C-alpha cells in the first residue's frame, strides 16, 4: 500500500519532468535546424519568437496525442491573444459581408471628403491567423492613414480547402465595393492589402477584379512579403533562407499543400521540384526563373536547380498550383497589364523574398507602377511584431511606416 501511495505522489512530478524533457528535446532539435543570419534585425528577439512558436507547436502535438485537442486548434487558440478593448481614435465593429466575418475600423475624426478603404487579408499560411491576430496591425493602419480598414476572417485550411479563402476574400471585397457609401469611402479609392498568405489572397483578388467591368477599379494593391507561386521552392531565397525563422522552406511548402488539399502528401516531391511536368515548368520559365532575379540577391550562395520530371499521380494532386487564383505569379500578361498601382514589401531573410521580386518584375514589364520597399535586415513575419510589448522590431516598424 505504501508503494502505491508513493507512486501516486511521485506520478505528477514524473509526468511534469518528462513533459519538460520532451519539450526541451524538441526545442533543441528545431534550433539545430534553424539559422539566424548575422544581418537580421534584433536576432535575440527573433530567436525568442522562434522558441515560443516551437513550444506552442510541441505542446499542441502532445495534446493531440493525448486526445485533448488538435495541434492546429491549440496553436490557433494560443495565437488568439487578449482583447485590446476600446480604441479612443477608432470605431470598431464586427460584422458579416456575404456570410464572411469582418471587423471594420473607422477613424472617429470627421473627414472633409470620402476616405480611402482598405480590405485587409491576414497572413498565417492559410491555416492560422484571424481577426484577432492582426488586430494591432489593422488598428495602426486605420489610425495612421485615416482609412476605413476592413479585416476579413476568411475560412482556414485544412478544414476549408482552396478556393475557400480566396472566395471569401473576393466576396467580402465585392460586397464592400458595392456598399462604400455606408462607410464614407470613395468607391474609386479602395485598396486590397495582405501579408504572407494574405498577400497571396490580395494579389489573386486584385487580378480577378481587374477583369470586372461592373465594379470600380481598385486604387492599389499592397503585398507584404507575399507567397505567389508553388512551382519552384528552390529559388535563391528558398535556398539561402531555408532555415531562417519564422518561416522555413519546408513549412512554406507544407502550408500551401494544406491550403490546396487539406493534407501535405507529396511534400518531398514539391520541395525537390518533381511535382510539375518539365514541359509545364519550361512554359512558366519566362516568368518564374532565377535569371529574372537581380544578381545581388544571389551573392549569399545559390546553386542552380536541375529540372525534374514528375509522375502523373503526383501532378494530379497538385495541378491546381498552375491556377492564378492560387499562384498569382502565373497569370497571363493580359491580366497583369490591367492591375492597379502596387506596393510590394520584401525581406532579405525570407524564403518568400523572390516571389515578391519576380512579381515586381512582371508588373513593371507590363507597365504597372510599382513601389518596392526591401527590408535588408527583415525576416518573414517582421511586420506583425512592430508593436509587440517586448518583442517589437525596429525593422518591422520601418516597413509598416512605409506601408502607411
HELIX and SHEET records of a PDB file:
HELIX    1   1 UNK A    2  UNK A   32  1                                  31    
HELIX    2   2 UNK A   43  UNK A   65  1                                  23    
HELIX    3   3 UNK A   71  UNK A   79  1                                   9    
HELIX    4   4 UNK A  135  UNK A  145  1                                  11    
HELIX    5   5 UNK A  164  UNK A  178  1                                  15    
HELIX    6   6 UNK A  180  UNK A  183  5                                   4    
HELIX    7   7 UNK A  197  UNK A  210  1                                  14    
HELIX    8   8 UNK A  236  UNK A  240  1                                   5    
HELIX    9   9 UNK A  249  UNK A  261  1                                  13    
HELIX   10  10 UNK A  267  UNK A  272  1                                   6    
HELIX   11  11 UNK A  278  UNK A  283  1                                   6    
HELIX   12  12 UNK A  290  UNK A  292  5                                   3    
HELIX   13  13 UNK A  295  UNK A  298  5                                   4    
HELIX   14  14 UNK A  312  UNK A  318  1                                   7    
HELIX   15  15 UNK A  319  UNK A  322  5                                   4    
HELIX   16  16 UNK A  328  UNK A  330  5                                   3    
HELIX   17  17 UNK A  333  UNK A  336  1                                   4    
HELIX   18  18 UNK A  353  UNK A  365  1                                  13    
HELIX   19  19 UNK A  382  UNK A  385  5                                   4    
HELIX   20  20 UNK A  394  UNK A  403  1                                  10    
SHEET    1   A 8 UNK A  90  UNK A  97  0                                        
SHEET    2   A 8 UNK A 100  UNK A 107 -1                                        
SHEET    3   A 8 UNK A 148  UNK A 153 -1                                        
SHEET    4   A 8 UNK A 115  UNK A 121  1                                        
SHEET    5   A 8 UNK A 185  UNK A 195  1                                        
SHEET    6   A 8 UNK A 220  UNK A 224  1                                        
SHEET    7   A 8 UNK A 341  UNK A 349  1                                        
SHEET    8   A 8 UNK A 370  UNK A 379  1                                        
END                                                                             
